[in-house]
């Protein structure tokens, strides 16, 4: 049964404050009706004994304490889900939209499936340990930080770095190696229209649009919608993964915009701020998104998540990347220095890690020499960077033969292995063959992390 209030106690920005006179639910949806028939939607975001705080999805212009009726629906936010969603684009509320005009499309999703966007937490005992890989077609990820089904692997970027290109490349190239149903759910959080058009055009040009569901929240949309959209995207993913048995890869970009919206709402509610003004519950809020990832025993499908965030001032200790790193199983960090050298993707391999990779690679899933190659590339590249620092002290003429070969390896590693075209799709074998070609800049006695059987099989010394 719906309950209505006819008097607003206070109006602050997008927030409505009401005197609490009934048993309201946190997250309850309300309808705001004005005398001039302008209807708005809101959601309960705070409750105490005296007050109910509602955040409106639309602007509050024209509202006053006398001309509005607030109707409590008794329900929380839900979305309709259907197979018809595949290949289409939706807004933060799960409504079909046209990206170019930002207008709703008349065709609604016809289905009997309706889900609460907050989902249900996965029982830790019911989780299955991830052990199968997803091929992204990007050598530095596939070769060094392999993405595993059911993993959450964030990308830490910075303003001006090509994370949009990398996200689009992963969306259009990613696939599972087995003949199993695979779906991409792309979620743009607080992005501008040009970025949205870039993504959708890339998806269409790649021919993979029919394997993608896109959710777009524009920068000018209300902040409440920015907080809803990742949950809408993940609720949709859970349906296709655990009800339909599909492997779903979720791309969330940009989680920094989400965190900023969370801080803005927290400030409006006059909550006590924590680090850099973010609310103290930033960690638990992020966890409520990131932890909706994984595999469940007895279910065929899985959800894999790649959240992408821009680090303010390239500070990896900032609360947003710092918190994300604690919750997730690794991190991929983009480098501004490599980007200045026109290397794409500019991955800082020594600051990156995939914690689930070690148990998922090898002869059965990728290739027998994968673990050795990965270890040797990272160790040798680290040594090559030390040699570069040494040159500034003694000059290149003072290097011995071993150091010169490391220097040559480092240059070839960046130029050939890391660097690839944004439309270039490399399978695992191509990635490993390029890796061996790069490693051939080194002498056999420098390959201390590779088993002799693999050296004999794949190594060919450069003349």
C-alpha positions as CSV (number, residue, x, y, z in Angstrom):
1,X,0.0,0.0,0.0
2,X,1.4,3.4,-1.0
3,X,1.8,6.3,1.5
4,X,2.0,9.9,0.5
5,X,3.4,13.0,2.1
6,X,2.2,16.5,1.1
7,X,4.8,18.7,2.8
8,X,8.6,18.8,2.3
9,X,10.4,19.9,5.4
10,X,13.6,21.0,3.6
11,X,15.0,21.0,0.0
12,X,18.8,21.0,-0.5
13,X,20.0,20.4,-4.0
14,X,18.8,17.0,-5.2
15,X,17.8,16.0,-1.6
16,X,14.3,16.2,-0.1
17,X,14.0,16.1,3.7
18,X,10.7,14.8,5.2
19,X,9.5,14.3,8.7
20,X,9.5,10.6,9.4
21,X,5.9,9.5,10.1
22,X,5.8,5.9,8.9
23,X,7.9,2.7,8.6
24,X,9.9,3.5,5.4
25,X,12.4,1.1,3.7
26,X,16.0,2.1,2.9
27,X,16.3,2.3,-0.9
28,X,12.5,2.6,-1.4
29,X,11.3,4.2,-4.6
30,X,9.1,7.3,-4.4
31,X,7.1,9.2,-6.9
32,X,7.2,13.0,-6.7
33,X,4.1,14.7,-8.2
34,X,3.6,18.4,-8.6
35,X,0.5,20.5,-9.2
36,X,1.6,21.3,-12.7
37,X,1.8,17.5,-13.5
38,X,5.6,17.3,-13.6
39,X,6.4,13.9,-12.2
40,X,9.8,12.8,-10.9
41,X,11.3,9.7,-9.3
42,X,13.4,9.5,-6.1
43,X,14.9,7.0,-3.8
44,X,15.3,6.9,0.0
45,X,19.0,7.3,0.8
46,X,18.9,8.0,4.6
47,X,16.5,7.3,7.5
48,X,16.5,8.1,11.1
49,X,13.8,8.5,13.8
50,X,13.0,12.0,12.8
51,X,13.9,12.4,9.1
52,X,13.6,10.7,5.7
53,X,16.0,11.8,3.1
54,X,15.1,11.3,-0.6
55,X,17.4,11.8,-3.6
56,X,15.6,12.7,-6.8
57,X,16.7,11.2,-10.1
58,X,15.9,14.4,-12.0
59,X,16.5,18.0,-11.1
60,X,14.4,19.6,-8.3
61,X,13.6,22.9,-10.1
62,X,10.0,24.0,-9.5
63,X,9.6,21.9,-6.4
64,X,8.6,23.6,-3.1
65,X,7.4,22.6,0.3
66,X,3.8,23.3,-0.7
67,X,3.4,22.2,-4.3
68,X,4.6,18.5,-4.3
69,X,3.1,15.2,-3.2
70,X,5.6,12.5,-2.3
71,X,4.2,9.0,-2.8
72,X,6.1,6.0,-1.2
73,X,5.6,3.0,-3.4
74,X,6.7,0.4,-0.9
75,X,9.0,-1.1,-3.5
76,X,12.7,-0.9,-4.2
77,X,14.3,-0.3,-7.6
78,X,14.0,-3.3,-10.0
79,X,14.7,-3.8,-13.7
80,X,13.2,-6.0,-16.4
81,X,15.7,-8.4,-18.1
82,X,15.3,-10.3,-21.3
83,X,17.3,-12.0,-24.1
84,X,16.2,-9.1,-26.3
85,X,18.7,-6.8,-24.4
86,X,21.6,-8.3,-26.2
87,X,23.0,-6.0,-28.9
88,X,21.2,-2.9,-27.5
89,X,22.0,0.2,-25.4
90,X,20.3,1.3,-22.2
91,X,20.4,4.1,-19.7
92,X,21.0,4.0,-16.0
93,X,17.5,2.8,-15.3
94,X,17.6,0.0,-17.8
95,X,15.5,1.8,-20.4
96,X,16.5,1.5,-24.2
97,X,18.0,4.8,-25.5
98,X,19.4,6.3,-28.7
99,X,23.0,7.4,-27.9
100,X,23.0,10.1,-30.6
101,X,19.8,11.9,-29.3
102,X,19.9,10.6,-25.7
103,X,16.2,9.9,-26.0
104,X,14.2,6.9,-24.8
105,X,13.2,4.4,-27.5
106,X,9.5,3.4,-27.5
107,X,10.4,-0.3,-27.6
108,X,10.2,-1.6,-24.0
109,X,11.7,-4.8,-22.7
110,X,8.9,-7.4,-22.7
111,X,9.6,-10.0,-20.1
112,X,8.4,-11.6,-16.9
113,X,11.8,-11.4,-15.3
114,X,12.2,-8.6,-12.9
115,X,15.2,-8.3,-10.5
116,X,16.2,-6.2,-7.6
117,X,19.3,-4.3,-8.7
118,X,21.1,-4.9,-5.3
119,X,21.2,-8.6,-6.1
120,X,22.0,-11.3,-3.6
121,X,25.5,-11.8,-2.1
122,X,27.2,-14.9,-3.1
123,X,27.8,-17.4,-0.3
124,X,31.6,-17.7,0.0
125,X,31.1,-21.5,0.5
126,X,29.2,-21.7,-2.8
127,X,32.0,-20.0,-4.7
128,X,34.1,-22.0,-7.1
129,X,37.8,-21.2,-7.5
130,X,38.4,-19.5,-10.9
131,X,40.7,-21.7,-13.2
132,X,39.9,-21.0,-16.8
133,X,41.1,-18.0,-18.9
134,X,39.6,-15.3,-21.1
135,X,41.7,-14.3,-24.1
136,X,41.6,-10.5,-24.6
137,X,43.8,-10.4,-27.7
138,X,46.2,-7.9,-25.9
139,X,49.6,-9.4,-25.5
140,X,50.6,-7.7,-22.3
141,X,47.4,-8.9,-20.6
142,X,47.3,-12.4,-22.0
143,X,51.0,-13.0,-21.7
144,X,51.9,-11.4,-18.3
145,X,48.6,-10.8,-16.4
146,X,46.2,-13.4,-17.8
147,X,42.5,-12.7,-17.1
148,X,40.7,-15.6,-15.5
149,X,36.9,-16.3,-15.6
150,X,35.4,-15.2,-12.4
151,X,38.2,-12.7,-11.6
152,X,38.0,-9.0,-10.8
153,X,41.0,-7.3,-12.4
154,X,40.9,-3.5,-12.4
155,X,42.8,-1.2,-14.7
156,X,44.3,1.9,-13.0
157,X,44.7,4.7,-15.5
158,X,45.1,8.5,-15.5
159,X,43.6,11.5,-17.2
160,X,44.7,11.6,-20.9
161,X,45.8,7.9,-21.0
162,X,44.3,5.6,-23.6
163,X,42.1,3.6,-21.2
164,X,39.0,4.2,-23.5
165,X,40.9,2.6,-26.4
166,X,42.0,-0.3,-24.3
167,X,38.5,-0.8,-22.9
168,X,37.0,-0.8,-26.4
169,X,39.7,-3.2,-27.6
170,X,39.0,-5.7,-24.8
171,X,35.3,-5.5,-25.4
172,X,35.6,-6.2,-29.1
173,X,38.3,-8.9,-28.9
174,X,37.7,-10.8,-25.7
175,X,36.6,-14.5,-25.9
176,X,36.6,-17.7,-24.1
177,X,38.6,-20.5,-25.6
178,X,36.0,-23.2,-25.3
179,X,32.8,-23.3,-27.4
180,X,30.7,-21.8,-24.6
181,X,28.2,-18.9,-24.7
182,X,30.0,-15.6,-24.0
183,X,28.6,-12.1,-23.4
184,X,30.0,-8.7,-22.8
185,X,28.3,-6.2,-20.5
186,X,29.7,-2.7,-21.0
187,X,28.9,0.0,-18.4
188,X,29.9,3.6,-19.0
189,X,29.7,5.7,-15.8
190,X,29.6,9.5,-16.0
191,X,31.0,9.6,-19.5
192,X,30.5,12.4,-22.1
193,X,28.5,11.8,-25.3
194,X,31.6,11.8,-27.5
195,X,33.0,8.9,-25.5
196,X,29.7,7.0,-25.6
197,X,29.6,7.4,-29.4
198,X,33.2,6.3,-29.7
199,X,32.4,3.1,-27.8
200,X,29.2,2.2,-29.6
201,X,30.8,3.0,-33.0
202,X,33.8,0.7,-32.2
203,X,31.4,-2.1,-31.1
204,X,29.5,-1.8,-34.4
205,X,32.6,-1.6,-36.6
206,X,34.0,-4.7,-35.0
207,X,31.0,-6.7,-35.9
208,X,30.6,-7.9,-32.3
209,X,27.8,-5.5,-31.3
210,X,25.4,-8.5,-31.2
211,X,27.4,-10.0,-28.3
212,X,27.3,-6.8,-26.2
213,X,24.8,-5.2,-23.9
214,X,25.7,-1.5,-23.2
215,X,24.6,0.7,-20.3
216,X,25.5,4.4,-20.6
217,X,25.3,7.1,-17.9
218,X,26.1,10.5,-19.2
219,X,28.2,13.1,-17.3
220,X,25.2,15.5,-17.1
221,X,22.8,12.8,-15.7
222,X,21.8,13.0,-12.0
223,X,24.3,11.6,-9.6
224,X,21.8,9.2,-8.3
225,X,21.7,7.4,-11.7
226,X,25.5,7.2,-11.5
227,X,25.2,5.2,-8.3
228,X,22.6,2.9,-9.8
229,X,24.1,2.0,-13.2
230,X,26.8,-0.4,-12.1
231,X,24.2,-2.3,-10.1
232,X,21.8,-2.4,-13.0
233,X,24.6,-3.7,-15.3
234,X,25.6,-6.4,-12.7
235,X,22.0,-7.5,-12.1
236,X,21.7,-8.0,-15.8
237,X,25.0,-9.9,-15.8
238,X,23.9,-12.2,-13.0
239,X,20.8,-13.2,-14.9
240,X,22.7,-14.2,-18.0
241,X,25.5,-15.9,-16.1
242,X,23.6,-17.8,-13.4
243,X,20.2,-18.2,-15.1
244,X,21.2,-18.7,-18.7
245,X,24.6,-20.3,-18.1
246,X,26.7,-17.8,-20.0
247,X,30.2,-16.5,-19.3
248,X,29.8,-12.7,-18.8
249,X,32.6,-10.1,-18.9
250,X,31.7,-6.8,-17.3
251,X,33.6,-3.6,-18.1
252,X,32.9,-0.7,-15.7
253,X,34.4,2.7,-16.8
254,X,35.0,5.0,-15.0
255,X,34.7,4.0,-11.3
256,X,36.3,7.3,-10.3
257,X,33.1,9.0,-11.5
258,X,31.1,6.6,-9.4
259,X,33.2,7.4,-6.3
260,X,32.9,11.2,-6.9
261,X,29.1,10.8,-7.0
262,X,29.2,8.8,-3.8
263,X,31.3,11.6,-2.2
264,X,28.9,14.3,-3.5
265,X,25.9,12.5,-2.1
266,X,27.6,11.8,1.2
267,X,28.5,15.5,1.6
268,X,24.9,16.5,0.8
269,X,23.7,14.2,3.6
270,X,26.2,15.9,5.9
271,X,27.9,12.6,6.8
272,X,31.3,12.7,8.5
273,X,34.0,12.5,5.7
274,X,36.9,10.1,5.7
275,X,40.1,10.2,3.6
276,X,40.1,13.1,1.1
277,X,36.4,13.8,1.7
278,X,35.2,10.3,0.7
279,X,32.7,8.6,3.0
280,X,34.0,6.1,5.4
281,X,31.9,3.3,3.8
282,X,33.7,3.7,0.4
283,X,35.4,0.3,0.9
284,X,32.1,-1.5,1.7
285,X,30.3,0.3,-1.1
286,X,33.0,-0.7,-3.7
287,X,32.9,-4.3,-2.3
288,X,29.1,-4.4,-2.9
289,X,29.9,-4.0,-6.6
290,X,33.2,-5.8,-7.0
291,X,32.1,-8.9,-5.0
292,X,29.2,-9.6,-7.4
293,X,31.8,-11.4,-9.5
294,X,32.8,-15.1,-9.7
295,X,31.7,-18.6,-10.3
296,X,29.1,-20.6,-8.3
297,X,29.3,-24.3,-7.7
298,X,26.7,-26.1,-9.8
299,X,26.3,-23.2,-12.2
300,X,27.7,-23.2,-15.7
301,X,28.1,-19.5,-16.1
302,X,30.5,-17.0,-14.6
303,X,30.9,-13.2,-14.1
304,X,34.3,-11.6,-14.7
305,X,34.8,-8.0,-14.0
306,X,37.3,-5.3,-15.3
307,X,36.6,-2.0,-13.4
308,X,38.6,0.9,-15.0
309,X,39.4,4.0,-13.0
310,X,41.4,7.1,-13.4
311,X,43.8,7.9,-10.6
312,X,43.5,11.5,-9.4
313,X,47.0,13.1,-10.1
314,X,48.3,9.6,-11.0
315,X,48.4,8.8,-7.3
316,X,48.1,5.0,-6.8
317,X,47.7,5.6,-3.0
318,X,44.6,7.7,-3.5
319,X,41.5,6.1,-1.8
320,X,39.9,5.0,-5.0
321,X,42.7,2.8,-6.5
322,X,43.9,1.9,-3.0
323,X,40.5,0.6,-1.9
324,X,39.9,-1.1,-5.3
325,X,43.3,-2.9,-5.0
326,X,42.4,-4.4,-1.6
327,X,39.1,-5.9,-2.9
328,X,40.2,-7.2,-6.3
329,X,42.5,-9.9,-7.4
330,X,45.2,-7.9,-9.1
331,X,45.7,-4.6,-11.0
332,X,46.8,-3.4,-14.4
333,X,48.5,0.0,-14.2
334,X,48.9,2.3,-17.2
335,X,52.2,4.3,-17.4
336,X,52.3,8.0,-18.5
337,X,56.0,7.6,-19.4
338,X,55.4,4.7,-21.8
339,X,52.4,6.7,-23.3
340,X,54.8,9.6,-24.0
341,X,56.9,7.1,-26.0
342,X,53.8,6.3,-28.1
343,X,53.7,2.7,-26.8
344,X,50.1,1.3,-26.7
345,X,48.9,-0.1,-24.4
346,X,51.3,1.8,-22.1
347,X,51.2,-0.9,-19.3
348,X,53.5,-0.5,-16.4
349,X,54.3,-4.2,-16.1
350,X,56.3,-3.9,-12.9
351,X,53.4,-2.3,-11.0
352,X,50.8,-4.7,-12.4
353,X,49.8,-8.2,-11.2
354,X,47.1,-10.8,-11.7
355,X,46.9,-12.9,-8.5
356,X,44.8,-15.7,-10.0
357,X,47.0,-16.2,-13.1
358,X,49.4,-18.8,-11.7
359,X,46.7,-21.4,-11.1
360,X,45.0,-21.0,-14.5
361,X,47.8,-21.0,-17.1
362,X,49.8,-23.9,-18.6
363,X,49.5,-26.7,-21.1
364,X,45.8,-27.3,-20.5
365,X,44.6,-23.7,-20.8
366,X,47.2,-21.6,-22.6
367,X,50.6,-23.1,-23.4
368,X,53.2,-25.2,-21.6
369,X,55.8,-22.5,-21.5
370,X,53.5,-19.7,-20.4
371,X,54.6,-19.4,-16.7
372,X,58.3,-19.5,-17.6
373,X,57.9,-16.9,-20.3
374,X,56.0,-14.5,-18.1
375,X,58.5,-14.8,-15.2
376,X,61.5,-14.4,-17.5
377,X,60.0,-11.3,-19.3
378,X,59.3,-9.5,-16.1
379,X,62.7,-10.3,-14.5
380,X,64.7,-9.4,-17.6
381,X,62.7,-6.2,-18.2
382,X,63.4,-5.2,-14.5
383,X,67.1,-5.7,-15.1
384,X,66.9,-3.7,-18.4
385,X,65.5,-0.7,-16.6
386,X,68.3,-0.9,-14.1
387,X,70.8,-0.9,-17.0
388,X,69.1,2.3,-18.4
389,X,69.6,4.0,-15.0
390,X,73.2,2.9,-15.1
391,X,73.8,4.5,-18.5
392,X,73.2,8.0,-16.9
393,X,76.2,7.3,-14.6
394,X,78.8,5.5,-16.7
395,X,77.5,6.0,-20.3
396,X,76.6,3.2,-22.8
397,X,80.3,2.7,-23.6
398,X,80.9,1.4,-20.1
399,X,78.4,-1.4,-20.3
400,X,79.5,-5.1,-20.7
401,X,78.0,-7.5,-23.2
402,X,75.4,-8.9,-20.8
403,X,74.2,-5.4,-20.0
404,X,74.1,-4.4,-23.7
405,X,71.9,-7.4,-24.5
406,X,69.6,-6.5,-21.6
407,X,69.3,-3.0,-23.0
408,X,68.5,-4.3,-26.4
409,X,66.0,-6.7,-24.9
410,X,64.3,-3.8,-23.0
411,X,63.9,-1.7,-26.1
412,X,62.5,-4.7,-28.1
413,X,60.2,-5.7,-25.3
414,X,58.5,-2.2,-25.3
415,X,58.5,-1.8,-29.1
416,X,57.4,-5.3,-30.1
417,X,55.7,-7.1,-27.2
418,X,54.0,-4.3,-25.3
419,X,53.2,-2.2,-28.3
420,X,50.4,-3.3,-30.6
421,X,47.7,-1.7,-32.7
422,X,44.4,-0.9,-31.1
423,X,42.7,-3.1,-33.8
424,X,45.3,-5.8,-33.6
425,X,44.0,-9.1,-32.1
426,X,46.7,-11.5,-31.0
427,X,45.9,-15.0,-29.9
428,X,47.9,-16.8,-27.2
429,X,50.2,-18.5,-29.6
430,X,51.0,-15.2,-31.4
431,X,51.7,-13.6,-28.1
432,X,54.1,-16.4,-27.0
433,X,55.9,-16.4,-30.3
434,X,56.5,-12.7,-30.1
435,X,57.8,-13.2,-26.5
436,X,60.3,-15.8,-27.6
437,X,61.5,-13.5,-30.4
438,X,62.1,-10.7,-27.9
439,X,63.8,-13.1,-25.5
440,X,66.2,-14.1,-28.3
441,X,67.9,-10.8,-27.7
442,X,69.4,-12.5,-24.6
443,X,72.0,-15.2,-24.4
444,X,70.9,-18.7,-23.4
445,X,72.7,-18.4,-20.1
446,X,70.6,-15.3,-19.2
447,X,67.3,-17.3,-19.4
448,X,67.5,-18.4,-15.8
449,X,63.8,-18.7,-15.3
450,X,62.9,-21.0,-18.2
451,X,63.2,-24.7,-18.2
452,X,65.8,-26.1,-20.6
453,X,63.2,-28.2,-22.5
454,X,61.4,-25.0,-23.5
455,X,64.7,-23.2,-24.4
456,X,65.6,-26.1,-26.7
457,X,62.2,-26.1,-28.3
458,X,61.5,-22.3,-28.8
459,X,64.7,-20.3,-28.4
460,X,66.5,-19.1,-31.5
461,X,69.5,-16.8,-31.0
462,X,69.5,-13.6,-33.0
463,X,72.5,-13.2,-35.3
